[in-house]
Amino acid sequence: MRTDLLNAFGAGVAANDGTVAACFNPRHGIRVIHEGNLYEFVICFECYSAKWFKNGVRNHGFLTTGLPQPKFDRALRGAGIKLPEPAR
């Protein structure tokens, strides 16, 4: 599951063509521990923006697409987490 989410997220980042909006209402995130460091990614699939933190320190944001969202939503539903209402 984790590998699928990371792969989907990476594919979404690679597929972004520069499209972005300005809302940043993050409803998804992923946390990874790699080589003793904590990486946290906060994702807004509405505007295709993501921000990331390494050990709690914010770094430059980057863009993604909406392609990974269905996999993230399935993982959350599978864990019994109610999804928020879509933004209007």
N, C-alpha and C positions, 0 to 999 in steps of 0.2 A: 504494500500500500504506500509506504513512504517513498519508495523508489518511483512508483507510478506518479505520485504527486510532484516530486522533484523533476522528473522527466517532462511531465506536462507543463510545469511552470517554465522550465528551460525552453521548451518548444514555443511557448507563448511569447517569451522574451525575444527569441530569435525571429519570430514571425512579425513582430511589430514593425510597421512601415513609417513610424513617426507620428501616427495618430494618437492624439491625447486630448483630454478635456481638462477643465480646471476644478472639478468638484472635490476630489479626494475624500470620499466617504468609505474608508476601508471596512470591509465586512469579512475579509479572509486573512489568514496569516499562516505562516509555517515557521517552525523553530527547528534548527539543526545544530547539533554539537559536532564539531569537526576539529580534530587535533587539539582538543582541550579548549576550544573557543566556542562561545555561544553566538550563533547567527540567527537573527529574527527578521523575517520579511513580513511587512504589513502591506496588504494588496487591496486596491480598489479596481475591481473589474469593470466598474461603471465608466471610469475615465482612463482605464488602462495604465494606471500609475502604481508604482511600488516604491516603498522606502525600506531601507534595511539598516540594521544595527549590528555591530560586532561588540559583544560584551557590554551592551547597553549604550554604546556610543553611536550616534546617528551618522550615517555616511550618505553620499550622494544617492538620489533616487534614480530610478530607471523606468522604462516603459515595458509593458507586456501587451497582451491582447485578451479577449474574452474566451479564447479557446480552452484554457485550463479550468475555467469555472465549473463546468459540469462534473469534472472529477473531484474537485474540492467539495462541491455540494454533496455528491454521493458519499464521500468519506465522512462528512459531518453528519448526514442523515444516518449512515450506518453506525455511527457512535451514539445515536439517540439525541443529537443536538438539533434543536429547532432552528431553522434558518430564519433570518430577519425578513421582513417584507421588502420586496424590491423598492428601490428609490423611485420616486415619481417625478 
